[in-house]
Amino acid sequence: MSTFGSPGGGSIPTKPTPPERGSFPLDHDGECKQVMIDYLSCIKKVKGVNENECRALAKSYLGCRMDR
């Protein structure tokens, strides 16, 4: 069967692979908990809208997680 004219140019979709186990560990010690609480309260305050203030908090949370 020919794939000529099929959507996507006939490329076969590939299944993404998950990151290696332990590459982004859980925050068991709660080192970044306060930043997470601030982010969640920001999201609740703006009713889920992607505001600049909440994006900055998300960035600091991820930065905290990656540093620890």
C-alpha positions as CSV (number, residue, x, y, z in Angstrom):
1,M,0.0,0.0,0.0
2,S,1.3,3.4,-0.9
3,T,1.6,6.3,1.6
4,F,1.6,8.9,-1.1
5,G,-0.7,11.7,-0.2
6,S,-1.1,10.6,3.4
7,P,-1.2,13.2,6.1
8,G,2.3,14.1,7.5
9,G,4.1,13.1,4.3
10,G,4.0,9.4,5.1
11,S,6.4,9.5,8.1
12,I,5.9,6.9,10.7
13,P,5.2,8.4,14.2
14,T,7.7,7.5,16.8
15,K,6.9,6.8,20.4
16,P,8.7,9.3,22.8
17,T,10.9,7.7,25.5
18,P,10.6,8.8,29.1
19,P,13.6,10.3,30.9
20,E,15.9,8.0,32.8
21,R,14.7,7.0,36.2
22,G,15.9,9.4,38.9
23,S,16.8,12.2,36.5
24,F,14.3,14.5,38.2
25,P,14.0,13.2,41.8
26,L,11.0,13.9,44.1
27,D,11.4,16.6,46.7
28,H,11.4,14.2,49.7
29,D,13.0,16.8,52.0
30,G,10.7,19.6,51.1
31,E,13.5,22.0,50.2
32,C,11.3,23.6,47.5
33,K,8.0,23.3,49.2
34,Q,7.4,27.0,49.9
35,V,8.0,28.0,46.3
36,M,5.6,25.2,45.2
37,I,2.9,26.5,47.7
38,D,3.4,30.1,46.3
39,Y,3.0,28.8,42.7
40,L,-0.1,26.8,43.5
41,S,-1.7,29.8,45.3
42,C,-0.9,32.0,42.3
43,I,-2.5,29.5,39.9
44,K,-5.6,29.4,42.2
45,K,-5.7,33.2,42.4
46,V,-5.7,33.7,38.6
47,K,-8.0,30.7,38.1
48,G,-5.6,28.7,36.0
49,V,-4.7,31.5,33.5
50,N,-1.0,31.5,32.5
51,E,0.0,34.8,34.1
52,N,3.6,36.2,34.0
53,E,3.7,36.2,37.8
54,C,2.9,32.4,38.0
55,R,5.3,31.6,35.2
56,A,8.1,33.3,37.1
57,L,7.2,31.2,40.2
58,A,7.1,28.0,38.1
59,K,10.6,28.9,36.8
60,S,11.9,29.4,40.3
61,Y,10.4,26.2,41.5
62,L,12.0,24.2,38.6
63,G,15.3,26.0,39.2
64,C,15.1,25.0,42.9
65,R,14.4,21.4,42.0
66,M,17.2,21.2,39.5
67,D,19.7,22.7,41.9
68,R,18.9,20.2,44.7
